[in-house]
Amino acid sequence: MNILLVSVGIDWISVARLPKPLRGAGFTVLACCPEGSLLDRSGFLHGGARLRPPVTPESVWTALRHLRGRWGGSFVVPGDEPTIRLLHGFLQRPPADADDTDRAVLADLAASLGDPDMHDAVSRKSYLCALSDNAARRFPPQAAVDHTTNVFALADRIGYPLVLKKDFSAGGTGVFEIGSVEALEDFVARSNAFLRHGRRDARPHAGQTGVVQRLLSGRSASVSLVAMRGRVVAAFAYAKVAGGPARMGGTSVAGALQRPDLIEAARDLTAHFGFTGFAGVDFLLDNQTDEAYVLEFNARPTLTSHLGHLFGADLCAALAAALSNRPPPAPGKALPLVSLFPSEWQRDPASRYLAEAHHDVPWDDPALLKALFEMGYAGATTGSA
């Protein structure tokens, strides 16, 4: 049973950590990725195609054709947002003179990427603004932003502090925390993304879209999941115990959570999107009420997708079972705390969690370990989810 990890990014940690648990679940693990990328460094790959710069849609399509001819059919996992959009584009605009190999690649993509009518929606952070609260989910005050939106008027309506998120952003980039109207004025003045029509009348350029979301006071939590055709086959919840600066920074220490309401909200959104594959849902747990608010749906592997076996729900084993029409593996016992490498070591080399929690260092994957060590030592961002 083949699984193909596709990533056009260089430093996406999340997809680079998947080969080991996928191989342990019985998959033949293949990769299509840039030469020298983190994913390319994994020692748990059975094979793949290395993309030489410049990486183009044509070079990716040629690699996918080569892998289909060499290895046969695969379940395809996109590793990052640009790759998601690229693969969706292949399905939306197939080759005009497609041959049998082209059609076989397209069939693999169609079987792996979920409901085609939701491909654009699942990639846009602003799409969640079109959904309303229901029994399973609730959202903070928020609204979509496009070239017709006066962001100052919208911010006054939503309320401060707020977060401005660009569509298709990821890994902490394109997300801006703004505490006051004065801070918004400063942000707009420094940004090239807005057309200014007055002191407090600024609108994004045509084609620039996103969401303005009220920044509530609370704790960060997430659900990591894997799904088939809108049905979650395994999931686990965790809290951000330590991580990047402020509430928007990434998690570097994850603590197991027993929160059926978070799992149910993630199931609800997964069903709505008809989603297939690995995903993560981010939440805010209100400090006063402990109610969970949905912040984002990330339609790709996240920094904890490979850790399911440590949190009692092995996502990779569950995916293998679903693809083989076998019952899912029985839930296991969750560890209380897991420190992510290299992010917690980079955040605080003297962190107590490096000793007190399970430290997820890939000791048995030396080339990847070396690359992650160099990334952390150089101070590069480890927010590439």
C-alpha positions in Angstrom: 0.0 0.0 0.0 1.6 3.2 -1.2 1.4 6.6 0.3 2.9 9.6 -1.5 3.9 12.8 0.5 4.1 15.8 -1.8 5.6 19.1 -0.7 7.0 22.0 -2.7 8.4 23.6 0.6 11.9 23.3 1.9 11.4 23.5 5.7 8.0 21.9 6.6 8.7 19.9 9.7 5.3 18.3 9.9 5.4 16.4 6.7 9.1 15.5 7.3 8.2 13.7 10.5 5.5 11.5 8.9 7.5 8.9 7.0 8.5 6.9 10.2 5.0 6.4 11.6 3.6 5.8 8.1 6.2 3.1 7.5 5.4 1.6 10.9 1.8 1.5 9.9 2.6 -0.7 6.9 2.8 1.9 4.1 5.4 2.0 1.3 6.3 5.7 1.8 7.2 7.8 -1.2 8.0 11.5 -1.5 7.9 14.2 -4.1 9.8 17.1 -2.7 12.6 19.6 -3.4 16.1 18.1 -3.2 17.6 18.9 0.2 14.3 19.7 1.8 13.5 18.4 5.3 11.3 15.7 3.8 14.0 14.7 1.4 16.3 14.1 4.5 14.1 11.4 6.1 15.6 8.0 6.2 12.3 6.3 6.4 11.3 6.8 2.7 11.2 3.9 0.4 11.6 6.0 -2.7 10.5 9.2 -4.5 11.3 12.0 -6.8 13.6 14.9 -5.9 12.6 18.2 -7.5 15.5 20.4 -8.6 15.1 24.2 -8.6 13.3 25.9 -9.9 10.3 23.9 -8.8 7.4 24.5 -11.2 4.0 23.0 -11.8 5.4 21.2 -14.8 8.3 19.7 -12.9 5.9 18.5 -10.2 3.5 17.0 -12.7 6.4 15.2 -14.5 7.5 13.8 -11.1 4.0 12.6 -10.3 3.8 10.8 -13.7 7.2 9.2 -13.1 6.2 8.0 -9.6 2.9 6.6 -10.9 4.7 4.6 -13.6 7.4 3.4 -11.3 5.4 2.5 -8.1 1.7 2.4 -9.2 -1.2 4.0 -7.4 -0.7 5.9 -4.2 -2.8 7.7 -1.5 -1.5 11.3 -1.9 -0.8 13.6 1.1 0.0 17.3 0.4 2.4 18.7 3.0 1.8 22.4 2.9 -0.7 25.1 1.6 1.1 25.9 -1.7 1.1 22.2 -2.5 -2.6 21.9 -1.7 -3.4 24.6 -4.1 -1.1 23.1 -6.7 -2.7 19.7 -6.5 -6.2 21.1 -6.5 -5.2 23.1 -9.6 -4.2 19.9 -11.4 -7.7 18.5 -10.8 -9.4 21.7 -11.9 -7.3 22.1 -15.0 -6.2 18.7 -16.2 -4.0 18.3 -19.3 -5.9 18.8 -22.5 -4.2 15.8 -24.2 -4.2 13.5 -21.1 -2.8 10.0 -21.7 -3.4 6.9 -19.5 -0.7 7.9 -17.0 -2.1 11.5 -16.7 -5.5 10.0 -16.0 -4.1 7.6 -13.4 -2.4 10.5 -11.5 -5.6 12.5 -11.6 -7.6 9.5 -10.3 -5.1 9.2 -7.4 -5.5 12.9 -6.6 -9.3 12.8 -6.8 -9.4 9.8 -4.4 -7.0 11.5 -1.9 -8.1 15.2 -1.7 -11.7 15.0 -0.6 -14.8 16.8 -2.0 -13.7 18.7 -5.1 -16.5 21.3 -4.6 -14.8 22.3 -1.3 -11.2 22.5 -2.5 -11.1 26.3 -2.5 -13.1 26.7 0.7 -11.0 24.4 2.7 -7.9 26.3 1.8 -9.3 29.7 2.8 -9.2 30.9 6.4 -12.0 33.4 5.5 -14.4 30.6 4.5 -15.2 29.9 8.2 -16.8 33.3 8.4 -19.6 32.0 6.2 -20.4 29.3 8.8 -22.7 29.9 11.8 -22.5 28.5 15.3 -24.3 25.2 15.8 -24.6 22.6 18.6 -21.0 21.3 17.8 -19.1 24.5 17.0 -18.9 28.2 17.8 -16.7 30.9 16.4 -15.4 34.2 17.8 -16.7 37.4 16.3 -15.2 37.5 12.8 -15.7 38.6 9.3 -14.2 38.1 5.8 -12.0 40.8 4.2 -11.7 41.6 0.5 -11.0 44.6 -1.7 -14.4 46.2 -0.8 -13.8 46.1 3.0 -12.8 49.2 5.0 -10.7 47.4 7.6 -11.1 50.2 10.1 -14.8 50.1 10.0 -14.8 46.3 10.3 -12.4 46.4 13.2 -14.6 48.8 15.0 -17.5 46.4 14.6 -15.5 43.3 15.5 -13.7 44.9 18.5 -10.1 45.1 19.7 -7.8 43.3 20.3 -8.1 41.4 17.0 -6.2 39.2 14.6 -5.9 39.8 10.8 -5.2 36.7 8.9 -4.4 36.4 5.2 -6.0 33.6 3.2 -3.6 30.8 2.4 -1.1 31.8 5.1 0.5 29.2 7.3 3.1 28.5 9.9 2.5 31.8 11.7 3.2 33.9 8.6 0.4 36.2 7.3 -1.1 36.4 10.8 -1.0 39.8 12.6 -2.2 40.6 16.2 -3.5 44.1 16.5 -4.4 45.6 19.9 -5.9 49.0 19.1 -7.0 51.4 16.4 -3.6 53.1 16.6 -1.9 49.8 16.1 -4.1 49.1 13.1 -3.1 52.6 11.7 0.5 51.8 12.1 0.1 48.3 10.5 -1.7 49.7 7.5 0.9 52.4 7.0 3.7 49.9 7.0 1.9 47.3 4.8 1.9 47.1 1.0 -1.3 45.1 1.0 -3.7 48.1 1.4 -5.0 50.9 -0.7 -5.4 54.0 1.5 -8.3 56.3 0.9 -8.0 58.4 4.1 -6.7 58.3 7.6 -9.1 55.5 8.6 -10.3 54.2 5.3 -8.0 51.4 4.0 -9.0 48.4 1.8 -7.0 45.5 0.6 -5.8 45.4 -2.9 -7.9 43.4 -5.4 -7.2 39.7 -4.9 -6.1 40.1 -1.3 -8.5 38.3 1.0 -8.5 37.2 4.6 -10.3 37.4 7.9 -10.5 39.8 10.8 -11.1 37.9 14.0 -11.7 39.1 17.6 -8.8 37.9 19.8 -10.5 36.5 22.9 -8.7 35.8 26.2 -8.0 32.2 26.7 -5.8 29.1 26.2 -4.8 27.6 22.9 -5.8 24.1 22.0 -5.9 21.9 18.9 -7.2 18.7 17.4 -5.1 16.6 15.1 -7.1 14.2 12.9 -7.1 12.0 9.9 -10.3 11.5 7.8 -11.8 9.7 4.8 -14.5 11.4 2.8 -15.7 13.6 5.6 -15.5 11.0 8.3 -12.8 11.3 11.1 -11.2 7.9 11.6 -8.9 9.0 14.4 -8.3 12.2 16.4 -6.7 13.6 19.6 -6.9 16.9 21.4 -4.0 18.7 23.1 -3.3 22.1 24.7 -0.5 24.5 24.1 1.5 24.3 27.3 4.5 26.3 25.9 5.3 27.8 22.6 5.8 30.9 20.5 5.2 34.5 21.7 1.7 35.6 22.6 -1.4 33.6 21.8 -0.7 33.2 18.1 2.7 31.5 18.4 3.1 27.8 17.6 3.1 25.0 20.1 6.4 23.7 21.4 5.1 21.7 24.3 1.8 19.8 23.9 -0.3 18.5 26.8 -2.9 15.8 26.3 -6.5 17.0 26.7 -9.7 15.0 27.3 -12.1 17.3 25.5 -14.9 15.4 23.6 -16.3 18.8 22.6 -13.2 19.7 20.6 -13.2 16.3 18.9 -16.9 16.8 18.0 -16.4 20.2 16.6 -13.5 18.9 14.5 -15.8 16.0 13.3 -18.5 18.6 12.4 -16.1 20.7 10.3 -14.5 17.7 8.6 -17.9 16.4 7.6 -18.9 19.9 6.3 -15.8 20.0 4.1 -16.0 16.4 3.0 -12.4 16.3 3.9 -9.9 13.5 3.3 -6.4 13.3 4.8 -4.5 14.7 7.7 -5.7 18.0 9.3 -5.6 20.1 12.4 -8.3 22.3 14.0 -7.2 25.2 16.2 -9.3 26.4 19.2 -9.4 29.1 21.9 -10.6 27.9 25.3 -12.2 30.9 27.0 -10.6 31.8 30.3 -13.9 32.6 32.0 -16.3 29.9 30.6 -13.9 27.3 29.2 -16.0 27.2 26.1 -14.1 26.3 22.9 -14.1 28.7 19.9 -13.0 27.4 16.5 -10.1 29.5 15.1 -8.9 27.7 12.0 -9.1 24.5 10.0 -5.7 23.5 8.6 -6.2 21.0 5.7 -2.7 19.4 5.9 -0.5 17.6 8.4 0.4 19.7 11.4 3.3 19.6 13.9 1.6 16.9 15.9 0.2 14.6 13.2 3.1 12.1 13.7 2.6 12.0 17.4 -0.8 10.2 17.6 0.8 7.1 19.1 1.9 9.2 22.1 -1.6 10.8 22.5 -3.6 7.6 22.3 -4.8 7.8 18.7 -2.3 6.7 16.1 -3.4 8.7 13.0 -1.1 6.8 10.6 -2.3 3.4 11.7 -5.9 4.6 11.5 -5.4 5.8 8.0 -3.9 2.4 7.0 -6.8 0.6 8.5 -9.3 2.9 6.7 -7.7 2.4 3.3 -7.6 -1.4 3.9 -11.2 -1.6 5.1 -10.1 -2.8 8.5 -11.3 -1.7 11.9 -9.4 1.2 13.4 -6.7 0.4 16.1 -7.9 0.5 19.7 -7.2 3.8 21.5 -4.1 3.8 23.6 -2.9 5.6 26.7 -1.8 9.3 26.2 1.3 10.7 27.6 0.6 13.9 29.6 3.3 16.1 27.9 5.3 16.0 24.7 8.1 18.5 23.9 8.4 19.1 20.1 11.9 19.2 18.5 13.5 21.6 17.8 11.0 24.2 18.7 11.0 23.8 22.5 14.8 23.5 22.6 15.0 26.6 20.4 12.5 28.5 22.6 14.4 27.8 25.8 17.5 25.6 25.9 17.1 25.4 29.7 13.4 24.5 29.5 12.3 22.1 32.3 10.0 20.4 29.7 13.0 19.1 27.9 13.6 16.8 30.9 10.1 16.5 32.4 8.2 15.7 29.2 8.8 13.2 26.4 11.2 15.0 24.1 10.3 14.1 20.5 13.8 14.0 19.0 14.2 11.8 15.9 17.3 10.0 17.1 16.7 7.2 14.6 16.6 9.5 11.6 20.1 11.0 11.7 20.0 13.1 8.5 16.7 14.7 9.5 17.9 15.2 13.0 21.0 17.0 11.7 18.9 19.3 9.5 16.5 20.1 12.4 19.3 20.7 14.8 20.9 23.1 12.3 17.5 24.8 11.8 17.0 25.3 15.5 20.6 26.3 16.2 20.5 28.9 13.4 17.4 30.4 15.0 15.3 29.8 11.9 11.5 29.7 12.4 10.2 26.3 13.4 6.7 27.4 12.9 6.5 25.7 9.5 3.8 23.4 10.7 
